[in-house]
Amino acid sequence: MESFRTFLQMGGYAAYVWPAYGIAAAVLAGLAIASYRGMRQAERQAERERPARPRRGGEERP
């Protein structure tokens, strides 16, 4: 247990290391969310711009 506590203290630099890890994780999560939202928006826009496919068999039926 002592070695784990020593690891968490990071040789006295824990006050700098752990917040840096937290900020990096938050930025990566934000980028992932922004990328996902952008992909969904592009898919919706592509779906709106895609022409409607004609029915099979030629003529439209009433």
C-alpha positions in Angstrom: 0.0 0.0 0.0 2.9 2.3 0.7 4.3 1.9 -2.8 0.9 2.9 -4.3 0.8 6.0 -2.1 4.3 6.9 -3.2 3.2 6.4 -6.8 0.2 8.8 -6.3 2.5 11.4 -4.7 4.7 11.3 -7.9 7.8 12.3 -6.0 6.3 15.5 -4.7 5.0 16.6 -8.1 1.5 15.2 -7.8 0.0 18.8 -7.5 1.2 19.4 -11.1 1.0 15.9 -12.7 -2.6 14.9 -11.8 -4.2 18.1 -12.9 -2.3 17.9 -16.1 -3.7 14.3 -16.6 -7.2 15.6 -15.8 -7.0 18.5 -18.2 -5.6 16.2 -21.0 -8.4 13.7 -20.4 -11.1 16.5 -20.5 -9.7 17.9 -23.7 -9.6 14.4 -25.4 -13.2 13.7 -24.2 -14.3 17.1 -25.6 -12.6 16.4 -28.9 -14.3 13.0 -29.1 -17.7 14.5 -28.4 -17.2 17.3 -30.9 -16.1 14.8 -33.6 -19.1 12.6 -32.9 -21.5 15.6 -33.2 -19.8 16.8 -36.3 -20.1 13.3 -37.9 -23.8 13.1 -37.0 -24.4 16.6 -38.5 -22.6 15.7 -41.7 -24.6 12.5 -42.0 -27.9 14.3 -41.5 -26.9 17.0 -44.1 -25.8 14.3 -46.6 -29.2 12.5 -46.1 -31.1 15.7 -46.8 -29.0 16.4 -50.0 -29.3 12.8 -51.3 -32.0 12.6 -54.0 -34.9 10.3 -53.5 -34.5 6.9 -55.1 -37.2 5.9 -57.7 -39.3 2.9 -56.9 -38.3 -0.4 -58.5 -40.3 -1.4 -61.6 -40.2 2.0 -63.4 -43.4 4.0 -63.1 -44.7 5.4 -59.8 -47.9 3.8 -58.6 -50.8 5.8 -57.3 
